[in-house]
Amino acid sequence: MNKNDRQLQAEMENIVADEGVVTRFRLYSGPMAKIVVAIAVIWALFQIYVSSFGIMDAVKARAWFFGFLAVLIFLWIPARKNEGKTRRLPTVWDWICVVATIMAIGFLLFNYDDYVETGVHIQADYWFGGLGILIAFEAARRAAGNVMTILAALFLLYNFFGQYLPGTFGIGNLGYERVVDTMWWGAQGIFGTVIGVAATYIFLFILFGAFLRRSGFIDFINDLALAVAGRSAGGPAKVAVIGSGFMGMINGSGVANASSVGNVTIPLMKKAGFKPHFAGAVEAVAGTGGVIAPPIMGAASFVMAESLGVPYRTIMLAAVIPAIFYFFMCFLSVHFEAKKLGIEGMPKNRLPNIWLVLKQRGHLLIPVVVIVAFLVSGTTPLYAAVWAMLSIVVVSWFRKETRMGLREILEALAEGAKGVLTVGAACAIVGVIIGTISLTSIGLTFGNNILELAGNHLFLIAFFTMIICIILGMGVPVTASYVITATIAAPLLAKMGVPLLVAHMFAFFFAALSDITPPVALAAMASAGIAKAPFFKVALTAVKLGAIGFIIPYFFLYNPLLLFMGGSMMNTIIAAIIGLIGVVALSAGFANWLLIKTNIVQRLMLIAAGLLMIDPHYVTDLIGFVLLVSVYIWQKKKRNNEDQSTGLESNSFTALTKNSGEDGR
């Protein structure tokens, strides 16, 4: 293997974090390295063709996707964590899994048309179907982690043993053949909507992010953020908010951001004077926010659009104001913390020149403009992603420093395919959960129990939904957490008169925020490792910095004006502006600082003011505004008194020194 091959392989076989799981990939040497990369490139090209131009039956297209996915997982991801990273060949067990995948998928592809035409199974269908289900679990165990796999296994076992449970959760005897028919041969199990979204939207947008990275876009964004915010108070932390938030929009994973961008931003924040746990929390919150931030949100947003049957731009528009609130609070929290600690910005001579940055690499923003323009115009996200990727290659040729040749394009294709493995495995295995909910009606049973427990009170139902999201998000990818929760809880909220889009957005927010919510909080865990800070301290600080994300879903649940629903555009804009002022108050209350350090009364007044102004009603807005202004005047007067007192002490000291000098003479 020549020098270039080794460099490519070293770059591609590193630790990759995506959708809630940190996975160590093998580093092959020799011909096997080229074979694995070649399979990944072929898969990427195949998915681009099928997702944009090709015509194929949905189940067959998803089966091809799953086949490539499983084969690459078995070749790239070790079955055991303690296995050596560098190998020349896969293990015997890996080859067995690869052959089993080819057999199960091959049998389905060759026999699916006959099954659809006759509607009758032969015995071999059930045996190969069972083999395929086992493959899905082994692939998920390696790529998506034990938590996700165990959760899916419990749902699968419920199909067989639920008949022995007493009470409302007991079900009839379903039998092996009926379960396999649903999970493998039907469109509600492994090859259901969720993996369909992974095979199209998610794949192409992860590929889009890979092309951006290979063109030097990450370095450009970091330099641009430094040039814009580096000189202000707490500049390095603000750079982390801007840079990580922007990259989060591209890759849709808080854990991926913490594990990649955090390696640059967290040391910068610590060096500037921020405490390690605060630096880790800022990175976790900013990266997680990208999952809910348009124009390119997390993978779950594509699932939502597909499930609701609405254009993606509808989802994108609904998330605009909540995302602005979220990042504004994070930005302000950093600012107040910097003021409290006396942390100034970085020296001008250490910062890049904004005009020079834009001149040298500003053309890399064109693909982002292209994809936003396509999404806003109503074009399908698939075509938007394909054209955006093409524009990246073309735009990269504008300057020699960013030019992508054949090698860089192949690297981007392979890197994108690699980035899909974790989320793809999670989407495949969550199909088992969705299939179980459909087959056993456990979702309806669970929902009825919640309704009975909550007594038809919307707030209690919403609260239980939040708890379910957080629990299911413990070590589970955001997409899987959202799909499960939305399947169970969104219909409950809809029964209470909540618009379906609002109900799904509610579930989506809390599924995303599970990445910073203890006791698991995977994004906070990744950041804590880089910051070398106690995990729980990082996680609790992250919850405080991202508090608006936990609050605002309850507001748009009762009044969807902040989602551009239920009112005029002018009313929405006014509510957003007043809400932003409320975010200032809320941030100051949580940070314990406005102009100076707050006392307990001022802090409570600020938090109350923030909550009142975020609620889009004129009466609450007025009360909140009065509270905020009162605290501002109170603090301004106190600060002026302290300044005067300091000035008097300084003058007295000067006079005393002068008199002492005169006496000495």
C-alpha positions in Angstrom: 0.0 0.0 0.0 1.6 3.3 -1.1 1.8 6.5 1.0 -1.4 8.0 -0.4 -3.3 4.8 0.3 -2.0 4.7 3.9 -2.9 8.3 4.4 -6.5 7.8 3.1 -6.9 4.7 5.2 -5.6 6.4 8.4 -8.1 9.2 7.8 -11.0 6.9 7.2 -10.4 4.3 9.9 -10.4 6.7 12.9 -13.0 6.8 15.6 -16.3 8.0 14.2 -19.2 9.3 16.3 -22.6 9.5 14.8 -26.2 9.5 16.1 -25.4 8.7 19.6 -22.8 6.0 19.3 -19.0 6.2 19.2 -17.7 3.4 17.0 -14.1 2.2 16.4 -13.5 1.2 12.9 -10.9 -1.3 11.8 -7.7 -0.2 10.0 -7.1 -2.8 7.3 -3.8 -3.1 5.5 -3.1 -4.5 2.1 -5.7 -5.4 -0.6 -8.5 -5.7 2.0 -8.3 -2.0 2.7 -8.9 -1.2 -1.0 -11.7 -3.8 -1.2 -13.7 -2.3 1.7 -13.3 1.3 0.4 -14.3 0.1 -3.1 -17.5 -1.5 -1.6 -18.3 1.8 0.2 -17.8 3.9 -3.0 -20.0 1.5 -5.1 -22.7 1.6 -2.4 -22.6 5.5 -2.3 -22.9 5.7 -6.1 -25.7 3.1 -6.1 -27.7 5.0 -3.4 -27.3 8.3 -5.3 -28.7 6.6 -8.4 -31.6 4.9 -6.6 -32.5 8.0 -4.5 -32.5 10.5 -7.4 -32.8 9.0 -10.8 -33.4 5.3 -10.6 -36.7 3.5 -10.4 -37.0 0.5 -8.1 -39.6 -1.1 -5.8 -39.4 0.4 -2.4 -38.8 -2.9 -0.5 -36.2 -4.0 -3.0 -34.4 -0.7 -2.8 -34.4 -0.9 1.0 -33.2 -4.5 0.8 -30.2 -3.5 -1.3 -29.5 -0.7 1.2 -29.6 -3.1 4.1 -27.4 -5.6 2.3 -24.6 -3.1 1.6 -25.0 -1.7 5.1 -24.7 -5.0 6.9 -21.8 -6.2 4.8 -19.8 -3.0 5.5 -20.6 -3.2 9.2 -19.3 -6.8 9.5 -16.2 -5.8 7.6 -15.5 -2.5 9.2 -16.7 -2.8 12.8 -15.3 -5.5 15.1 -17.6 -7.9 16.9 -15.7 -7.3 20.1 -14.4 -4.0 21.6 -11.1 -5.5 22.7 -10.2 -6.7 19.2 -7.1 -5.3 17.7 -7.7 -2.3 15.5 -5.3 -3.2 12.7 -6.0 -6.3 10.7 -5.1 -7.6 7.2 -8.3 -9.7 7.0 -11.7 -10.0 8.7 -12.3 -12.7 11.3 -14.1 -16.0 10.5 -17.2 -14.8 12.3 -17.2 -11.7 10.1 -17.1 -13.8 6.9 -19.9 -16.0 8.2 -22.0 -12.8 8.8 -21.2 -11.5 5.4 -22.2 -14.7 3.7 -25.4 -14.9 5.7 -26.3 -11.4 4.7 -25.7 -12.1 1.0 -27.9 -15.3 1.3 -30.8 -13.6 3.2 -30.9 -10.5 1.0 -30.3 -12.4 -2.2 -33.1 -14.8 -1.4 -35.5 -11.9 -0.7 -34.5 -10.0 -3.9 -35.0 -13.2 -6.1 -38.3 -14.3 -4.5 -40.0 -11.0 -3.5 -41.9 -10.6 -6.8 -43.3 -14.1 -6.6 -44.4 -13.5 -3.1 -46.1 -10.2 -4.0 -47.8 -11.8 -7.0 -49.2 -14.9 -5.1 -49.4 -13.6 -1.6 -48.3 -17.0 -0.4 -45.1 -17.9 1.4 -43.0 -21.1 1.1 -41.2 -22.6 4.1 -37.8 -21.2 2.9 -39.2 -17.7 3.2 -39.5 -18.0 6.9 -36.1 -19.6 7.4 -34.3 -16.9 5.4 -36.4 -14.3 7.0 -35.4 -15.4 10.4 -31.8 -15.4 9.3 -32.2 -11.8 8.1 -33.6 -10.7 11.4 -30.6 -12.2 13.3 -28.3 -10.4 10.9 -30.1 -7.1 11.6 -29.5 -7.6 15.4 -25.9 -8.5 15.0 -25.3 -5.5 12.8 -27.1 -3.2 15.2 -25.2 -4.6 18.2 -21.9 -3.6 16.5 -22.9 -0.3 15.0 -25.8 1.1 17.1 -24.7 -0.2 20.4 -26.1 -2.6 23.1 -28.8 -0.3 24.4 -30.6 0.0 21.1 -30.2 -3.7 20.3 -31.5 -4.8 23.8 -34.5 -2.5 23.5 -35.4 -4.0 20.0 -34.9 -7.5 21.4 -37.4 -6.9 24.2 -40.0 -5.7 21.7 -39.3 -8.8 19.5 -39.6 -11.1 22.5 -42.9 -9.5 23.3 -44.4 -10.9 20.1 -43.6 -14.4 21.3 -44.2 -14.1 25.1 -46.7 -11.4 25.4 -49.4 -14.0 25.5 -48.2 -15.0 28.9 -48.6 -11.5 30.4 -51.7 -10.7 32.5 -53.9 -7.7 32.1 -54.0 -5.1 29.4 -50.6 -5.9 28.0 -51.4 -9.5 27.3 -51.7 -10.5 23.6 -52.8 -13.5 21.6 -50.5 -16.2 20.2 -48.9 -14.7 17.1 -46.6 -17.5 16.1 -43.1 -17.5 14.4 -44.4 -17.3 10.8 -46.6 -14.2 11.4 -43.8 -12.4 13.2 -41.2 -13.1 10.4 -43.8 -12.1 7.7 -44.2 -8.7 9.4 -40.6 -8.1 10.3 -38.9 -9.2 7.1 -41.3 -9.5 4.2 -43.6 -6.7 5.0 -43.3 -2.9 4.7 -43.8 -2.3 8.4 -40.8 -4.1 9.9 -37.1 -3.9 9.0 -37.8 -2.6 5.5 -40.4 -0.1 6.7 -40.5 3.7 6.4 -37.7 4.3 8.8 -35.0 2.5 6.9 -36.5 3.9 3.7 -35.7 7.4 5.0 -32.2 6.2 6.0 -31.6 4.9 2.5 -32.6 8.1 0.8 -32.7 11.4 2.8 -30.2 10.4 5.6 -27.7 8.8 3.3 -27.6 11.7 0.8 -27.3 14.4 3.5 -24.6 12.5 5.4 -22.8 12.2 2.0 -23.4 16.0 1.5 -21.6 16.6 4.8 -18.7 14.4 3.8 -18.3 16.4 0.6 -18.3 19.6 2.6 -15.6 18.3 4.9 -13.4 17.1 2.1 -13.6 20.6 0.4 -12.2 22.2 3.6 -15.6 23.6 4.7 -15.0 22.9 8.4 -11.8 24.9 8.5 -13.5 27.7 6.7 -16.4 27.8 9.2 -14.0 27.7 12.2 -11.9 30.6 10.8 -15.1 32.6 9.9 -16.4 32.1 13.4 -13.1 33.2 14.9 -13.1 36.3 12.8 -16.7 37.2 13.7 -16.8 36.4 17.4 -13.2 35.9 18.5 -12.6 39.4 19.9 -15.8 39.6 22.0 -16.0 38.6 25.6 -15.6 34.8 25.9 -14.8 34.7 22.2 -13.5 31.1 22.0 -16.8 29.8 23.5 -18.8 31.9 21.1 -16.8 30.4 18.3 -17.8 27.0 19.6 -21.4 27.9 19.5 -21.3 29.2 16.0 -19.0 26.5 14.5 -20.5 23.5 16.2 -24.1 24.8 15.6 -23.4 25.2 11.9 -21.7 21.8 11.6 -24.6 20.2 13.6 -26.9 21.4 10.9 -24.9 19.4 8.4 -24.3 16.2 10.2 -27.3 16.2 12.5 -25.5 14.6 15.5 -24.5 16.2 18.8 -22.2 13.4 19.6 -20.4 13.7 16.2 -19.8 17.4 16.9 -18.5 16.8 20.4 -16.2 14.2 19.2 -14.8 16.1 16.2 -15.3 19.9 16.5 -14.9 19.7 20.2 -11.3 18.6 19.9 -10.6 22.1 18.6 -13.1 24.3 20.5 -12.9 22.8 24.0 -9.1 23.3 24.5 -9.5 26.9 23.2 -12.3 27.6 25.7 -10.2 26.2 28.6 -7.2 28.2 27.5 -9.3 31.3 27.5 -10.2 30.8 31.1 -13.5 28.9 31.1 -13.8 26.0 33.5 -13.5 22.5 32.0 -17.0 21.5 32.8 -18.4 24.7 31.2 -16.4 24.3 28.1 -17.6 20.7 27.7 -21.2 21.8 28.2 -21.0 24.6 25.6 -19.8 22.1 23.0 -22.4 19.5 23.9 -25.3 22.0 23.8 -24.1 23.7 20.6 -23.6 20.4 18.7 -26.9 19.0 19.9 -28.7 22.2 18.7 -27.7 21.4 15.2 -30.2 18.5 15.3 -33.1 20.9 15.6 -31.7 23.7 13.5 -32.7 24.3 9.9 -32.0 24.1 7.0 -30.5 20.7 7.4 -31.8 19.2 10.7 -31.2 15.8 12.2 -32.3 12.6 10.5 -35.5 12.4 12.5 -36.8 15.5 10.7 -36.8 13.6 7.4 -38.7 10.8 9.1 -41.2 13.3 10.4 -41.8 14.8 7.0 -42.2 11.3 5.5 -44.6 10.2 8.3 -46.8 13.3 8.2 -46.8 13.4 4.4 -45.8 17.1 4.4 -43.0 18.9 2.4 -39.7 19.1 4.2 -39.8 22.9 4.1 -42.9 22.7 6.4 -40.8 21.0 9.1 -37.9 23.3 8.4 -40.1 26.5 8.8 -41.6 25.2 12.0 -38.2 24.7 13.6 -36.8 28.2 12.7 -37.9 30.2 15.8 -37.3 27.5 18.4 -33.8 26.9 17.0 -33.0 30.7 17.1 -34.2 30.8 20.7 -32.0 27.8 21.5 -28.8 29.1 20.1 -29.4 32.7 21.3 -29.7 31.4 24.9 -26.5 29.4 24.5 -24.7 32.4 23.0 -25.9 34.7 25.8 -25.1 32.2 28.5 -21.5 32.1 27.2 -21.5 36.0 27.2 -22.7 36.3 30.7 -20.3 33.6 32.0 -17.4 35.4 30.3 -18.5 38.7 31.9 -18.8 37.1 35.3 -15.3 35.5 35.0 -13.7 38.6 33.4 -12.7 36.7 30.2 -11.9 39.0 27.4 -11.8 38.2 23.7 -8.7 36.9 21.8 -6.1 39.4 20.6 -6.7 40.8 17.1 -3.3 39.6 15.9 -4.2 36.0 16.7 -7.5 36.1 14.7 -7.9 35.5 11.0 -9.0 38.5 8.9 -12.7 38.1 7.9 -12.2 39.5 4.5 -9.2 37.4 3.8 -11.1 34.3 5.0 -14.1 35.1 2.7 -11.8 35.9 -0.2 -9.9 32.6 0.1 -12.7 30.2 0.9 -16.0 32.2 0.9 -17.0 30.3 -2.3 -17.5 27.2 -0.1 -20.8 28.9 1.1 -22.3 28.5 -2.3 -23.3 24.8 -1.9 -25.1 25.7 1.4 -27.0 28.5 -0.4 -27.8 26.0 -3.2 -29.3 23.4 -0.9 -31.3 26.0 1.1 -32.6 27.5 -2.2 -33.7 24.1 -3.4 -35.4 23.2 0.0 -37.2 26.5 0.3 -38.4 26.3 -3.4 -40.2 23.1 -2.6 -37.8 20.7 -4.5 -37.5 17.3 -2.8 -34.6 17.1 -0.3 -33.2 14.2 -2.4 -32.7 16.4 -5.5 -31.5 19.3 -3.3 -28.8 17.1 -1.8 -27.7 15.7 -5.2 -27.4 19.1 -6.8 -25.7 20.5 -3.7 -23.1 17.8 -3.8 -22.5 18.5 -7.5 -22.1 22.2 -6.7 -19.5 21.4 -4.0 -17.3 19.7 -6.6 -17.7 22.5 -9.1 -17.3 25.3 -6.5 -14.2 23.6 -5.1 -12.5 24.2 -8.4 -12.6 27.9 -8.0 -9.4 27.9 -6.0 -6.5 25.6 -5.9 -6.5 25.3 -2.1 -10.0 23.7 -2.1 -10.0 21.9 -5.4 -11.5 18.4 -5.3 -9.9 15.9 -7.7 -10.9 12.3 -8.3 -9.2 11.1 -5.1 -11.0 13.6 -2.9 -14.4 12.7 -4.5 -13.8 9.0 -3.9 -12.7 9.8 -0.3 -15.9 11.8 0.2 -18.1 8.9 -1.1 -16.4 6.4 1.1 -16.5 8.6 4.1 -20.2 9.3 3.6 -21.0 5.6 3.3 -19.0 5.0 6.5 -20.9 7.7 8.3 -24.3 6.1 7.5 -23.4 2.8 9.2 -24.5 3.7 12.7 -27.7 5.5 11.9 -28.5 3.0 9.2 -28.2 0.1 11.6 -30.4 1.9 14.2 -33.0 2.6 11.5 -33.1 -1.0 10.5 -33.5 -2.3 14.1 -36.1 0.3 15.0 -38.1 -1.3 12.3 -38.5 -4.3 14.6 -39.9 -2.0 17.3 -42.3 -0.3 14.8 -43.4 -3.7 13.5 -44.1 -5.0 17.0 -46.2 -1.9 17.8 -48.2 -2.5 14.6 -48.5 -6.2 15.1 -49.5 -6.2 18.8 -51.1 -2.8 19.2 -48.9 -2.2 22.2 -48.7 1.5 21.3 -52.5 1.8 21.6 -52.5 -0.1 24.9 -49.6 2.0 26.3 -51.3 5.2 25.1 -54.6 4.3 26.7 -52.8 3.7 30.0 -51.2 7.1 29.9 -54.5 8.7 29.1 -56.0 7.0 32.1 -53.1 7.9 34.4 -53.0 11.6 33.2 -56.8 12.0 33.4 -57.0 13.7 30.0 -54.9 16.6 31.2 -52.8 18.0 28.3 -49.9 19.1 30.5 -49.6 15.7 32.3 -49.7 13.9 28.9 -47.0 16.2 27.6 -44.9 15.7 30.7 -45.1 11.9 30.4 -44.2 12.2 26.7 -41.1 14.2 27.7 -40.1 11.5 30.2 -40.6 8.7 27.7 -38.5 10.6 25.2 -35.7 11.1 27.7 -35.8 7.5 28.9 -35.8 6.1 25.3 -33.0 8.5 24.4 -30.6 7.0 27.0 -28.0 5.7 24.6 -30.4 5.4 21.8 -29.9 7.4 18.5 -32.1 10.5 18.2 -33.9 9.1 15.1 -34.9 5.9 16.9 -35.9 7.7 20.0 -38.1 10.1 18.0 -39.8 7.4 15.9 -40.7 5.2 19.0 -41.9 8.2 21.0 -43.8 9.7 18.1 -45.5 6.4 17.4 -46.7 6.0 21.0 -47.1 9.6 22.3 -47.9 11.8 19.3 -51.4 10.2 18.8 -52.1 10.9 22.5 -51.4 14.6 22.1 -53.4 14.7 18.9 -56.4 13.2 20.8 -56.2 16.3 23.1 -56.6 18.6 20.1 -52.9 19.3 19.4 -52.1 19.6 15.7 -50.2 16.6 14.5 -47.2 18.6 13.4 -47.0 20.2 16.8 -47.2 16.8 18.5 -44.4 15.4 16.4 -42.2 18.5 17.0 -42.7 18.1 20.7 -41.5 14.5 20.6 -38.7 15.5 18.2 -37.3 18.2 20.5 -37.1 16.0 23.6 -35.6 13.1 21.5 -32.9 15.4 20.4 -32.2 16.9 23.8 -31.8 13.4 25.3 -28.2 13.8 24.1 -27.5 16.3 26.9 -30.0 15.0 29.5 -28.6 12.9 32.4 -28.2 10.1 33.3 -26.7 9.1 30.0 -26.4 12.3 27.9 -24.0 10.9 25.2 -23.0 14.3 23.7 -22.1 15.6 27.2 -20.3 12.3 27.8 -18.2 12.8 24.7 -17.5 16.5 25.6 -16.6 15.6 29.2 -13.9 13.2 28.0 -12.3 15.8 25.8 -12.6 18.5 28.5 -11.3 16.1 31.2 -14.2 17.2 33.4 -16.7 15.2 35.6 -19.5 13.9 33.4 -22.4 14.8 35.6 -21.1 18.3 36.1 -20.9 18.7 32.3 -24.3 17.2 31.8 -26.0 19.4 34.4 -24.4 22.5 33.1 -25.5 21.5 29.6 -29.1 21.3 30.7 -28.8 24.8 32.2 -27.3 26.2 29.0 -29.9 24.5 26.9 -32.8 25.1 29.2 -34.8 26.9 26.6 -34.9 23.7 24.6 -36.8 22.0 27.5 -39.1 24.9 28.0 -40.2 26.1 24.6 -42.0 22.8 23.5 -44.5 23.4 26.2 -45.2 26.9 24.9 -45.8 25.9 21.3 -47.8 23.0 22.5 -50.4 25.4 23.9 -49.8 28.1 21.3 -48.2 27.0 18.0 -47.7 30.6 16.9 -43.9 30.1 17.4 -44.1 27.3 14.8 -45.6 29.7 12.2 -49.0 28.1 12.9 -52.3 29.6 14.1 -51.7 33.2 13.4 -50.6 35.9 10.9 -46.9 36.3 9.9 -46.8 39.7 11.7 -48.1 38.2 14.9 -45.5 35.4 14.6 -42.7 38.0 14.0 -43.8 40.1 17.0 -44.0 37.0 19.2 -40.5 36.0 18.1 -39.0 39.4 18.9 -40.6 39.6 22.3 -39.6 36.0 22.9 -35.9 36.8 22.1 -36.0 39.5 24.8 -37.4 36.9 27.1 -34.5 34.6 26.3 -32.1 37.4 27.4 -33.9 37.5 30.8 -34.0 33.7 31.1 -30.3 33.5 30.2 -29.3 36.1 32.7 -31.4 34.4 35.4 -29.7 31.0 34.8 -26.3 32.6 34.5 -26.7 34.6 37.7 -25.5 37.8 35.9 -27.1 40.7 34.0 -25.0 43.9 34.5 -23.5 42.5 37.7 -24.1 39.4 39.8 -27.8 39.0 40.7 -29.2 38.3 44.1 -31.9 35.6 44.6 -34.8 38.0 44.1 -33.4 39.5 40.9 -32.7 36.0 39.6 -36.2 34.8 40.2 -37.6 38.0 38.6 -35.4 37.4 35.5 -36.5 33.8 35.1 -40.1 34.7 35.6 -39.7 37.6 33.1 -38.2 35.2 30.5 -41.0 32.6 30.9 -43.7 35.3 30.6 -42.3 36.9 27.5 -41.7 33.6 25.7 -45.4 32.9 26.1 -46.9 34.7 23.1 -49.7 36.7 24.9 -49.8 40.5 25.3 -50.6 40.5 29.0 -47.8 38.1 29.9 -45.4 39.9 27.6 -46.1 43.2 29.4 -45.6 41.8 32.9 -42.4 40.1 31.8 -41.0 43.2 30.2 -41.8 45.3 33.4 -39.9 42.7 35.5 -36.9 42.7 33.2 -36.7 46.5 33.1 -37.1 46.6 36.9 -34.1 44.3 37.4 -32.1 46.2 34.8 -32.7 49.6 36.6 -32.1 48.0 40.0 -28.7 46.5 38.8 -27.7 49.7 37.0 -28.2 51.8 40.0 -26.3 49.3 42.2 -23.4 49.2 39.8 -23.2 53.0 39.6 -23.1 53.1 43.4 -20.4 50.5 43.5 -18.4 52.5 40.8 -18.8 55.6 42.9 -17.7 53.8 46.0 -14.7 52.4 44.2 -13.9 55.9 42.9 -14.1 57.4 46.3 -11.8 54.7 47.8 -9.4 55.3 45.0 -9.4 59.1 45.5 -8.9 58.6 49.2 -6.0 56.3 48.7 -4.4 58.8 46.2 -4.9 61.6 48.6 -3.4 59.6 51.5 -0.4 58.7 49.4 0.1 62.3 48.4 -0.1 63.6 52.0 2.3 60.9 53.1 4.7 62.0 50.4 4.4 65.6 51.5 5.0 64.7 55.1 8.1 62.8 54.1 9.5 65.8 52.4 
